[in-house]
């Protein structure tokens, strides 16, 4: 039975008074990460249970998770045209399912994350589209640098570590093509950026020592160092060390310099970090991370280029540069598997009965949630707009806007005056999305959805508004909102949380 049908059955049973809150369902969940260098999958069993009292609308939550299969880590198949070989990806994943002893029909839910340089490939959207229908009810995201930064920081354990230790933690996920920085304070993402630095920007034959490929970002690094390399040229360990040290310096400078210039600015793929805060410590995740935390041999060219690139030396130089800068490095729970160690776990809910929705925009699927107010709603529309704008920019670059939902946490009373301030601030902060033709989507815990939605419509009659209440969401969740039911009084909402190994000692 799929999770969707499980939840529907439980909801129907609840309406008839037949739900036993002690009954649990077990669903099979898969996470697939298709990155610049590697592709991998993880299969988990999730225990889903109704945690609401018997007289209330059920709330399905994950009460236990067991990872039952971790695939081998494969090189992402690339065609001669430097595109992702989609057929090879599907064959690879099918082979892993066979090794795990499951079939696609056994999978209830999951997440496919397409990251790094792979997300730039022309056929990335084809992969996400086909994967979405491959099995179960997948969350599928072609993750740009900022979204990947957020996901990796949750998967590595940085978010959880910052929450439990009341610290500001920068998670740096360094893969084959990009270094994604997500900054967390007390469990919440407060800033993010993406830099074109990674271990596979220079590909090297480990046996012969010849250059196989020089990418465009690597050409910029070489130009900065006044060096020249081309395919077929011989390299030596000292040269690779110089290149990797400069890339490590670029990453370190992104964490301490507000106004970047030169190579740092040239390799920055998003807006730089705001740095209106102090970073207490850093975590390194991604394919390069293991080499940043170990002292494994990395002296000969064969040791450096063991994977056909320069990732091991980049990891060593990150460790040395960060140590020289006095940056404390904490080892994360997950390194190479940080981006998606678990998969999409879903809970379903129905909204409160005081809502405003533009039914012509429904259903909406796989909408990422941003929580702009971690410490309560600000007191002025300007502060609200600023916080919302930061939330939008933490996920999307200005030229690549997609729909998102603003999550408002807390169930305290909202006065009419506060609702009006909130409406003005939301419209101002979401103005770029409104101009791009996207609806204003707000999901709130407070029982104030109707008055807020009506206020949004009154202030901007041209905006499409979807404002639902009595729904609890978290940073990094995805939501589906169905068409209204019960005479337009409620909407079904599916909350999809990417499940990560978050416990960090």
N, C-alpha and C positions, 0 to 999 in steps of 0.2 A: 504493500500500500504506500502511495506517495505521501509526503508530508502534507501537501495541500489537501488530499482527501482525508487524511487523518484529522487535520484541524477542522475541516468541514463537518466530519462525523461528530467530533467532540462538541462543536458549536450546536449542531442540531440536537444532540443528546441533551445539552444544557437547556435548550429551549423547552424540552419535554421534561426537564427535571431529572434526567438520568445520569448526569455527569458525576463520576466519583473522582474527587481531586487526588486520590492516591494512585489512580491509573496512570501509567507512564507508557509512552510509545518510544521505540528506538528507530531512528532514521539513519540512513547511510549518506554521508556527505563527502564530496570530493573537492579538493582545491588544486587548481592547475595554474602554474606560473610559466608564461612564455616570455623569456627575457632575451636581452641582447646576446648573451653567451650561452645560457643554459635554459633548459626546459625540465620541469619536474612536476610531480603530483603527489598529493598526500590524501589518504582516505581515512575518514574518521567515522565512529559511531557516536551519535548524539542522542542522549536521553531527553525527551521532550515531555514536560509534565504541566498540567494545569495547576498553577500556584494560587489562583484566586479562591476565596471562600466559595462554598457551594452555592450560595444565593446570588452571586455576582456573575456578570459576563466573564467567561473564562479568559485567562491570560496564559498563553502557552510560553513557557520559558525553558531554556536548556539548563538541566540540573546536573548533567554529567557529560563528559567528553572523553573518549578513548581513541587515540590514534592507532589504527590497526594496520596501516601499510604506508611506508614511505618509499617512493620509487627511487630508482637510480637517478643520478643527476646527469642529464644528457646535454650534449651540445645542441643548441637550437639549429635545426636544419635550414640552411640558406641556399637558394638557387644561384646559378651562375650570374643572374641579373641582380644579385644582392637583395633579393626579396625572400620573405619567409616561405619555405616550401610547405604549403598548407597540407598537401597530401601526406608528406612525410611526418608532419606533426600529428595528424590523425592516426597514422600507423603506429607511431611511437606510443601514443596514449592508449590505443587499443591493446598494444603488447603489454603495457603495464597493468591494464585492467585484467588481462589474462593471467599474468603472474600473481596478481592479488586474489584471483579466484572469484571475480565478480564480473557482471555484464552491465552495460549501460542501463538496462531495464531495472537493475537492482539499486540504482542511485536515485535518491529522493531530492537532493538539493546540492548546491555547490557554488563555487566561485572560480571564474577564469580571469586572471589578471594578465594583461599584455603590457609589458613594461620596457623602459629604457629606449635604446635605439630601435628596438623592434616595433615600438608603438609608432614610430615614424614611417615604417614601411608602408608602401602603397596598399598592400593587401591586409593590413591589420584589421580593418573593419570587416573584411570578409571572414577572417578568423573568428572575430567576436560574434558575428551574426550566426555562423554555422555552429559554433560552440554553444551558443545560447539554446539551440534546439537539439543539441546532441543527446542530452540526458537530463532528466529532472527539470527543476525550475532554477536555472543558473542565474546568479548575478554575474554579469560580464562587463568588464570595464577596460577600455583602452586607456591605461593610466598615463597621463602626462606627468611631467616631472613633479609637479606639486602634489597631485593626488598620490603618486607613488611614494613621496616623502612621508605623507600622513600614514599610509598603509604600512610601510616598512617600520616606522617608529612604533606602531602598535604591535606588529608581529615580533619585533626584536625584544620587546619587554621594556623599552624606554619609557613609554607612556605610563605603564604600571609602576616602574621604579620612581619616576618623578612624583607620582601621586602618593606613594607610601613613604617617601623620604622628604616630601615638601621641597623639591629641588627643581631647578630649570635644567633640563637635559636635552642636549642636541644629539639626535641620532643621525649618523651619516651612513647611508646605504650606498656602498660603492660596488658597482657591478662591472659589466664589460664595457658599457658606453657612457654611463652617467654616474654622478655622485649626487644623491638626493638627500638634502638636509631637512629634517623635521624637528622643530624645537617644541618641547613639551614642558609645561609648568603645571604641577599638581594634577597630572593626568590629562590635561587639555592641550591640544595643539595651539600654539600662539603664533607660529611663523614657519615658513618653509621656503625652500628654493631648490633649484636644480642646476648643476654644473656639468659641462661636457668633459668629464674626467672619468676614465675607466681603464680597466686592465687590458681591454681588447682593442683599444684605439691603435695599437701597433701590434701587428701579428708577425711572429718570428718562427722560423723553422728550428726546432730545438736540436736537430741533428746537425744540419749544415751551418746554422747561424746566419742564414740569409733572411732579409726582410721579405715577408710575404705580402703585406698590405700596410699602407700608410693612410689612415683616414684623414678627412679634412680637419677635425679638431687637433689631431696629432701634428699635422703640418703647421698649425699655428703655434703649438708648443715648440717645435723645432725652429721655427722662424724666430721666436722669442729668444731661444738659446743660440741663435746664429749657427745652427747645425743644418745639415742636409742629409736626408735618407730617401732612398727610392727602392721599389721592389727589386730584389736580387742583390742589393748591397749587403755586405757583411757587417755585423754589429758585434761589439764586445761588451762584457758585463759592466765595465766602467761607464760606457756611454749610456747603457740602459739605466744605471743608477742615477746619472745626472738628469735624465729625462724624467724619471719617476720622482726624484726629489722635487723638481720644479712643479710637477702636478700636485704633489702633496702640499707644497707651499701655497698653491692656488686655493686648495680646499681650506687650509688653515686660515688664510687671509679672509676668506668669505665669512668666517666666524668672528672676525675681530675688526674688520674695516667696513665702515658704512659706505664710503664712496670708493668704488673700485675703478681701477684704470688698467690700461695695458692688457696683458694676457688674462688677468682675472675677469675683466669686463668682457673680453672677446669670447671667453668660454662660458659665461653665465647665460643659461638658457631661459631664465625667468627674471623677474625683478629680484634684486639681492635681498638678503635679510635686513629687517628694519634695525635690529640691534639696539632697540631702546630698552634693553634688559641685560642682565649679566648671566652668562652661561656657567653653571656650576661644574658640569662634567659632560663628557661625550661618550657615546657608544658607537662602535663601528659594526655595521652589518653588511650583508651582501657577499658576493663571491670572493671579494678581496679580503674580507674581514678576518678569516682564519689566519692569514699571513701577517695581519697586524697584531695578533695576540700571541704568536708563537715565535720561537727562535729556530725554526727548522732551517736546514741548509739552503742558502739562496746566494751562492757565490759564483758558481759556474754558469755558463749560458744554458746548459742543459737543465740545471735546477731552476733557473729563472723562467725559462720558456717551456716548462714541462707541459703546459696546457696549450702551447702554440701562441702564447701572448706574453705580456709582461706583468700580469696580475700579482704574482708572488713578490716581485721587487717593489711594486707600488705599495703593497701592504706593509712591507718592511719600512719603506720610507715614510709612510703615514705615521707609523709608530715612532720613528726617530724624530720627525719634525714636530709632532704633537708633544713629545716629551721635552724637546728643546724649548717649546713655547710655554711649558708649564701647564698644559691642559691635561686634566685627570681623565684617564681612559678607563671606563668600566666595561667589563666583558658582558655582552648581552646574553639573554637566554638562548636566542637563536641568531645565527649568523647568515649563512648562505640561504637558509629557508625562511628568512624573516618576512619576505614580502607576502607570502601566503602559506602559513604553516597549517592552518585549518581550512575551513571552507564556509560556505554560506549557511548559517543557521537562521531559521526563520521563526518569528513569532507572529501571530495574527491578532488583531484587535479590531474592534469597531469604534468609530469615533463617538463623541458625545452627540446629543441630539440638537445642539445649538451651534450650527455650522453654516458656512457660506462656501459654495462650490460652483465653479463654471463647468457644468457637466459636459460641455462640448470638448473640453480638454481631457476628459477622463475616458478610459483608464490611463494612468501614467505608471510606467514601470522603471525600476532601477534608478530612482532619483537619489543622489547622495545628500546626506543631511549635514548641515553646518550648525554648530552651536556657538553663536557669536557672544552670548552673555554668560560667562562662566561664574560671575559673581553677582548676579542680579541685573535687572534691566537698568541701564543708565538713566540719569535724571533729565537729559535734554535730547531733543531730536538729533542734534548735531553729533552727540556722543554715540547715540544709537546707530546713526548712519555710518559713522566711522568704524564701529565694531562690525557691522554687517558687511561693509566694504572689505574689511580685512578678511572676513570669513570667505567671501566670494573669491578674493585674490589668492587665498590659501589653496584653492582647488584649481582655478582656471586662470590662464593668461587672458589679457584683454581681448585678444583676437580670436579666442577659442572658447567662447562662453556656451555653456549647456545648461539646461534646467537644473535647479537645485532646490532643496527645501530648507527653510530656516526653522530650526528647532528651538523652542522656548521652554526651558525647564522650570520646575517649581510649581506648586499648586496653590500659592498664596493668592490673596485677594488683589484684583486689579481694579482700581477706581476708573471711572469714566475718563477723567482727566489723563490718567496714566495711559489708557488705551489710545487716546488721541495722540499723545506724544509718541507712543510706540508706532502707530500707523504712519505718522509723518516721517519718522526716522527710517522705517522699513522701506517706504517708497523711495526715499532719497538714496539709501544704501544699495537698493536693488535697481536703480535707474538704468544701469547698463544692460541688465537682463531684460527689463521691460522694453527698452529700445530695440533689443534684438528679437522681440516678439515672444519672449518666454513668459509664462504666467508667474504671478506672485504666489508661492506655495509656503504656507506657514503651518507647522504642526506644534501644538502647545499642550501642556499638561493642564493649565488652568481652564476652567469652564467658562471661557470668554470668547470662543471662536466666532460666534455670530456677530457680536458687537464689534470685534476687531475687523472681521471681514467686511461688514457694512461700512465701517469707517474707511477702510482701504478703498472700497468702491466709490464712496462719496468724494474722497480727496482726489481720486484718479479714475473717472468713469470709464476710461478707455482700457484700463488694465484688467486682465483676466485674473480672478482671485480664487484660490483654493485654500481655505482656512479651516482646519479641523482641530478639535480640542479633545481633551481627556485621553491623549496619547502620549506615552513616554518614549522618547527616542534619545540616542546618544551620538556623540561625535563619531563620524565614520560609518554610521549605519546607512543602509539604502532602504528606500521604502517604495512599495507599490500602493497606489490609491485607486480603488475600483469606482465604478459608477455608483451614484447614490441609490439607496434602497429605502424601503419603508416610507414611500411617499416623499423622498428627498430629504428625510430627516437625519440619516446616518450614511456613512460610507465605510466599506470594508477597507482596512489598512493592513498590509503585510509589512512587517519590520524585518529587515534582513541585516544581520550582524555578522561581519567576517569574524570567524572564531580563530583566535591566535593563542599560542602558548605564551601567556603574559606574565607568569610568576617569575619574578627576578629576585634572587637572593641578595 
